[in-house]
Amino acid sequence: MCGIIGITSARGNVVPLVLEGLRRLEYRGYDSVGVALAGGGGLTIKKAAGRIDDFVRTSGVARLSASTCIGHTRWATHGPPTNVNAHPHTDCSGRVAVVHNGVIRNYASLREELEGRGHRIVSDTDTELVAHLIEEGLSGGLGFLDALARALSRLEGSYALAIIHSREPDRIYFARMRSPLILGLGEGANAVASDIPAVLTVTRRVVVIADGELGWISPWEARLYKLTGNGGYMEVPLEEVEARVKLVEWTPEAASKAGYPHYMIKEIYEQPQAVLDTFNGAVEEEDVERAAEVLASASKILVVGAGTSFHAGLVFTYFASRLAGVMTLPIVASEHKVYTPIVDENTVVVAVSQSGETYDTLESVREWAERGATIIGVTNVVGSSLDRESNITLYIRSGPEIGVAATKTYLSQIILLELLAVRLGEVMGALGRSEASRLLESLSRAPEVTRKAITAMEPLAKADARGDVGGSMYILGRGLGYFLAKEASLKVKEIAYMHAEAYPAGESKHGPIALVTRGFRVYILATSDSPEVAGNAIEMAARGGDVVVVKPSDLSLELGVKARVLDAPPTGGDLVLEPFSLIPYFQLYSYHAAVFRGYDPDKPRNLAKTVTVE
């Protein structure tokens, strides 16, 4: 989940561009940071544990100049976040510098082997071994590309690599296997990076590198090759894969804070536009219709995702059942192997991943595709691994999401998946044309409901966040409310570092209510499909719980007990609108709780935006 970037340019000093790219990649990891510069017959390396701004302030890196530079921001896997373990890593000679995202599975045996041949391994990382393997190839008389290909043939696991060599100061070598990597193709400058926002200061023309590809860039050229089974490679000239060059619609400004104190609050406020863009892009999309037809013909439907994307998938399972009468099986991606034996050519998989690069989700897609399953991918990134490996891809149109906590992508996923459920209901005959049209009209109002929810709930969420001192809480719901509670509790945990447990409200009497004593916070997330949730609020209040009911303002509940009610925007009893009315309160509460408690909501501890390692 680390972030890597490399830029080589004929237009002057690239160090400031690399540092800016690292800032835009810091959501991928922020344990440590470093850069390597080529020039003057050697390499200059600066690196340290800690965050980028501290590194820039104390290391003197801002005073350096080079036309070729690679950088890295780390989320630790092998070895703790220390100065020594920070990337870049070098070989024994100090002529090869490597930055890496991924995990080398055969690290232990490779290290023992290399040390047995006299290599001095100074860090705890798996990355350093790549530099030593390349060194061996160079020492044996191979050219750099051959040495890199031979090194890659020894690696088991995942990697995205950017590498410089002191003898070729105007080139950056790269390679990818199961970790995201893109090229940015500019005029007199080219770049390689983990994600699109990092290269937007150089170019908006990108190529998504595929698994098993490697190559190099200079300021004037880019060369792409494909690894062969014997550890060699064959050339894939970029001019022959022009269709893979994408013009990114995102602007550098879209990937900046635009005056907001944090990306998270900016992205919360961008949700009405993101929901609108996603709905408008999908409502007449032929692939949505095609996906609905494929789902209707399936004997089994699996819905897979991780984190927030899994929670969006849960909402799809709800509406597929309610609107289309279709049973689906939601699966947490990291547990996908449990279900592999039931997958066959009559299985359709709905795989949800904002980045399209989530490791566990991709592993499930690849494993199930080998068994004949049809894959419907839902992603925010054109050209991502999930996009390329799906039979049908449905795109959300949220623009770049930099904050680690998903906000605008969650509601964008939901409106797209609700739209798919409506189309599926039509195909299955469960929805008549008039009812389907009514639901589509309701969905068209989701952006405005979202806008009203943010405006109305912001002062309430801010006040509640300031009044809370931590501890534990329940967030309970029934039906759709329970699935939304799963996402609400995740936000509170990952951003505010407060223990929040989502639970089906009807299950609370089967154990969890034992924890409720005077002052214990209990949120009741009330939706129009389950008015009986009022009874659960009464039970919690009777035991002294601090009960807060969050509901659409036009939902009538018979409470009759001391409970605070937060009225979100009305939905007319239309369930498809209720996620857009209810979720913004919990996003805003989590954000303000984090800020009030002194935490950075964009960089929650121990987390990274896209989980690209096992």
Secondary structure, 3 states (H helix, E strand, C coil): CCEEEEEEECCCCCHHHHHHHHHHHHHHCCCEEEEEEEECCEEEEEEEECCHHHHHHHHCHHHCCCCEEEEEEECCCCCCCCCCCCCCEECCCCCEEEEEECCECCHHHHHHHHHHCCCCCCCCCCHHHHHHHHHHHHHCCCCHHHHHHHHHHCCCECEEEEEEECCCCCCEEEEEEECCCEEEECCCEEEEECCHHHHCCCCCEEEECCCCEEEEECCCCEEEEEECCCCCEEECCHHHHHHHEEECCCCCHHHCCCCCCCHHHHHHHCHHHHHHHHHHHHCCCHHHHHHHHHHHCCCEEEEEECCHHHHHHHHHHHHHHHHHCCCCEEEEHHHHHHHHHHCCCCEEEEEECCCCCCHHHHHHHHHHHHCCCEEEEEECCCCCHHHHHCCEEEECCCCCCCCCCCCHHHHHHHHHHHHHHHHHHHHHCCCCHHHHHHHHHHHHCHHHHHHHHHHHHHHHHHHHHHHCCCCEEEEEECCHHHHHHHHHHHHHHHHHCCEEEEEEHHHHHHCHHHHCCCCCEEEEECCCCCCCHHHHHHHHHHCCCEEEEEEECCCCCCCCCCCEEEEECCCCCCHHHHHHHHHHHHHHHHHHHHHHCCCCCCCCCCCCCCCCCC
